[in-house]
Amino acid sequence: MASEANDLPKLSNDEISRYSRHLILPEVGIEGQQKLKAAKVLCVGTGGLGSPLALYLAAAGIGTIGLVDFDVVDASNLQRQIIHTTADVGRPKIDSAADKLKAINPYLNVIKHETMLTGANALEILKDYDVIADGTDNFQTRYLVNDACVLLGKPNAYASIFRFEGQASVFGAPDGPCYRCLYPEPPPPGLVPSCAEGGVLGILPGLLGVIQATETIKLILGIGQPLVGRLLLVDALGMNFRTLKLRKNPECPVCGTNPTLKELIDYNQFCGITPPAAENQPLEVSAHSNPGAIKMQEGIPQISVEDVKRQLDAGADLFVLDVREPHEYKIVNIGATLIPLGEVPARLAEIEQYRNRPVAVMCRSGARSQKASVFLKQSGFENVSNVTGGILAWADKIDPSLPKY
């Protein structure tokens, strides 16, 4: 970041008018606003957190904002991703976001990185930015962003959200802890539900995204007390804010006294994320489908909603188990037996009568049903399959009149 006054970009009369409420703050002033104009901030993600984060940074006068995203706008995003509108559904998020940011501030330079952030490209993308703001929603990218920031010496304005709760901090600052100091190891795959599975109050990412933007501005201006060495916990239902002290772990493999992690790694492998099943891996034994068309994952046959519908229409002796939550079942169901994933072990006796019949397990998208299928197989169910795509695929391919959530 430019620090010498002579090196800072000048403000035009229009910009002085635009940022006048900043300029009359002694803590900001002309020089502070020039620092913001000179600054480059990378927003990783343009979703729930990235939306308010990028909007407020653009309005505040950040000179260059980089956006990293490769997703497209879906109608289910609009409940919380306020940078996108109904008219943007189907558009690349990065294009939709860039348009809104330029509409807010024509002096802004937007750099679009329409790609998935990986160990192969992260250092190259992050190296030219002053502050990195992590608005991602998965552990592998959080560890990737953290490690890249530490290796490059970049501060990481971090936040995460789930249901009604969120947390925020600043990682990777000089002498401050990093994300690995807080979470040395990722949780087992599937232990922490995603927002798509567990839900999120649409307002919550606005709250946490604005906190990220606030921390980013403070870091650039060098004012206040950034959340370095502190973890802010937000409980929206109780409207409680708590701050926990974080200490730098001297044994941390990336930011410790003698770091052992000196380059980026395979973060999917680190987080235990297995690649999709091979396209041509056949099922060896199946009593209710075409063996040549089936994939396997963790020893579980992956069958399509079309296959399930075909068997049901043909009167096959197929038991369909829905492992979603009751409130999800009320939104949409296809008449399958409901036993939520967390209750399956305790209610195994209710499924026992189907042990010798083909069992198809489904959920919203196929993740929870895969876990249930693995459990049933371990419990002695020999002919159990996971319905890929779940209820969402059923609505797409079997009954488009059904709502999707």
N, C-alpha and C positions, 0 to 999 in steps of 0.2 A: 504494500500500500504506500502511496505517495505520502510523505510526511513533511517535506519542506514546503513552505508556503509558495515559494517561487516555482515549484514543480507542479503545483495544483492547477487544474483547468479553471479558466475564468467562467463566471456566470453571466449570461446575457441578461438584459433588462427583463425579458419575459420570464426567465428562470428566477430572478430575484423576486418578481411579483408572485410567481407560483409557490415559492418556498418561503414566503415572508413570515409565516408563523414559526418556521424553524429559525429563521435568521434573527428573530428578536429573543430567542433563548440564548442566554450567555454561554450555556454549555455546548451550543451548536455554532451559531453565528455564521458569518460568511466562510470562514476557513473550514468549519465543520461541514458545511454544505458542499464545499469544494472537495472535501475528502470523500463524501458520499458519491459525488459525481465521478471521482477518479476510481472508485472501488469496483471490483468485479466479484460477484457472488454467484455461486452455482447452486441451483435448486434441484436436488435429486428427487424427481417425481413431481407431477403436476396434478395430484389427486387431492384427497381431503386436506392434508397438511400443506401441500405445495400451493394450493389455490390461494388461501389468505396470505400465506407467506410471500408469494411472488407479487400479489396485488399490492400489498402494503410496501414492499421494497420498491416497487416501481413508482408508487405515489410519493414515497419519501425522497426520491431523487437518486437512487443507486444508478450509476452510469451504465454498467453492463451487467445483465442478468443472463446466466446460462441456464438452459433447461435440459434435463435429461428425462426422456420418456419415450416409450415405444408402443404404448397402448392406444386404443381408440375410445372415444366417448361412448358410454352406454347409458341408457335411461336410468339405470340403478345408481349411477354416479351422482345424479343431479341433486339428490337429497343432502349432499354435503360438499361436493366439489364445485364451489360457487363460481369458479372462473369459467366454467362451461355452461352453455344454455341448451334448451331443447333443440334449437336449430343446429347445434353442433353434434348431435347424436350421429355416430358413424364416422366422424372426422378424427384424424389423429389428434390426440390430446395436445401434443406439442404445438401444432398449428393453431388450434383453438386458443390455447393459453397465450401464445405470442401475439395474436390479434388483440386480445383483451388488454394485455400489458401496454402495447403500443397505443391503443386507444386512450388509456389513462395518461400516458406520458410519452409524447412524441420525441422527447429528447433521449429516450432510452434506447440502448443498443441491446438487442436480444440475439443470443447465440443459441441455435437449436442443435442438440445432440440427440437425434432420433435413433436411439440404440439402447440395448440392454447394457447396463454397466456390468463389466466383468473384470476378472483379474488381468485380462489381456489388454484392456483399454482404459482402466480407471486412472492409472497414473498419468497417462497422456492427457486425459480430459481434465483432471483436477488441477494439474500443475500451474495453469495460468490464472487461477482464481485466488482471491484473497481469503474468502470465507466460504466454507461448504455447509449447506443447510440440508440435513438428511430428513427427507419426508417420505421415506420408504415404509413398506408394510410387511417386510419379511426379514428374518434373522440373517440369512446369508448375505443380503445386500448391506445390512447394518454393519456386520463385521467387515465386509469389504470396504465400505466407506471409511470406517474407523481406521483400519490398518493403512489405507492409502493416505488418509489425512496425517497420521503419525509419521509415516515414512517421508511425506513431503513437508512436514512442519506446518500444516494448515489447521486452523481451528474448525471444529465441527459443531455447528449449532443443531443439536439433536432434539427430537421429540418423537413420542409414540403414543398411540391411542388404542383403546379397546372398550367397547360398550359405553360406560359412563365415566371412565377413568383415563388419565393421561399422565405422562411424565416428560420432563424436559431437563436438559443440562447442556453444558458446553464441554466437549471432550477435545483432547489433543492440544490444548493450550500449553505454553511453556510451563513446566513444573506442575501441571495439572494432570489428573487421571484421564484415562481413556475409557472407551466403552468396555474393553476387556477387563479393566480393573473392577468394573461393576459386575459384569457377567463374564467370568473367565471361560465358561463353556456354554454352548447353546443348549436350550432344552431339547429333550428327545423329540424327533419329528412327530407332529400331530398333537403334542401335549398342550400347546397353547393354540386355541382356535384362531383362525384369521377373522378379520372383520366380516368377511363374506359368510362365515359360519356362525360367528357369535353376535354379529351386529354391532352397530355403533350409533350413538346419538349424533345426529347430523350437525349439531351446533358444536360439539366437542372439538373436532379438528380445527374449527375456526378459532377457538380459544387457544389451543396449543400452537397453532400455526402463527398466530399473532405474537405469542411469547417467543417463538423462534425468530420472528422478524425483529422483535425488540432486542433480543440478545445479539443478533447480527449487527444492528445499528450501533449498539453500545461498543461492540468489538472494533468496528471501523472508526468510530469517533474516539475511542479510548476513554469513555466516561462511565461513571456508575460502577456497579459491582456485578460483572457477568457471572453466570452460573458455573463458574469454574470451581471444581471441588465441591459442588452441591448438586443434589438431585431434587427437583421440584416435583412433588406429587399432587395431582389435581383430582379431586372427587367432585364431579359435577352434581351428583344427586344431593350430597350433603353441603355442596359449595364450600368445601374445605381445601385449603392449600397448606401443605406441609413441606418442609425442606429438610433433607437429610444430608449430613456431611459425607463427602466421598474422599477417600485418601488414595493417593497414587500407590499402586502396588509395586514395590521394588522388584518383585519376581515376575512382573507382567512380561510375557514373551515378546511384546511389541514396543512398549514404552518403558520397561523396567531398566534397572541399572545395567544389566548385561542382556540385552534383547537377543533372542534366538530367532525371531521371525524378522527377516531382513528383506523379504520380497513377498509379493502377494501369492496366495495359494488358491487351491480349488475350494471355493466356499460352499458349493453344494455338497461336496464330500465332507467338509468340516462339519456341516450342519446335519449330516446324515440324510440328505435329500437324494433319493435314488432316481436315476433317469427313467423315462417312460419305458414301458415294455416294448421289446423289439417288435417291429411291424410284422415279421413273418414267423414269429414263434408260435407253433401250433399247440393245441391242447391234446394231451395224450389220451385222456379218458374223459368223456362227457356224455351224460345220458339225455341231454335236452338241447343240444345245439350242433351245428355243423363244425366238426373239429378243426377243419382246415381254416376256418375264419376267425378263430378265437386267439386272443393274446393272453399271456399269463403275467401276473404281477404278484410277487411274494408267494408263488404257488397257487394263486387264486385265479380262476378263469375270469376274464373281463368280457362281459356280454353287452350287446347293444340293447337299447330300448325297443328297437324294431324286432329283435329276437324275442324279447319278453312278450311283446304284443302278439307276435305270431303264435307263440305257444299258448297264450291265454285264449286266443280266438279259436285255436284248434282243440281246446278242452284238455290241454296237457295238465298233468298232476303237479303243477308248479306252485310252490308257496312263495309269495312275495312279501318280504319284510321291509318295512320302512323304519329307519332308525333316526329320523329327525326328531325335533322337539315338538310337544303338543301345540305350541303357538304357531309353529311352521305348518303343521298338519292342517290347522284351521285356515291357513291362507290358501292352500291347494293340496289336494290328495287324489290318488287314483284308485282308492279303495283298498290299498294294501294294509296289512296288519301293522299297527304302530307300536313299537317298543323302542324308546329312545336309546341311543348308544350307551349312555351311562348306566342304564338299567338292564341291559342285556345279560350281564353275568348273573344278577340276582333273579332274573326272570327266565333263566334258561329252561326251567321245567315247562314253561308255556310253549316252548318251541320244540321240546323233546319229541312230540308226536310226529314231527316232520323230519326226523333224523334220517330216515331212509328214502325221503323224497327229494327231488331237486329243489333247492332253495335259492332264490334270487334276492339279494339285499340291495336296497337303494336308499339314497338320501337326497340332499339338494343337488350335489354336483358329482358325487362319487368318492369323496375322500373319507367321510365317516363310515360309509358303507363298506369301504375296503377294510378298515380296522375291524368292523364287526364281522366281516367275512373271515378274516384271519383268526379271530377269536373262535368262531364257530368251527372252523376246520380243526383248530387245536383242541376243541372240545369233542371231536369225534364225528362231526358232520362231513361226510365224504363228498357230497355233491352240492357244494355251495359256490355261488358265483356272485361277482360284484357287477352291478349295473352301471356302466360307464356313463357319465353325464347326468345321471339321476333325474330328478324331477325337471330340471332345466332342459335336459335333452328330450324328455317326454313332451314337454310343451313345444319344443322346436320341431320335433319330427313326427309326433303322433297326434297331438291335439293342440293346435295353435290357439284355440280359444281359452286355454288355461292361462292364468296370470303367471308371470315370472317375478321372482324377488331376489 
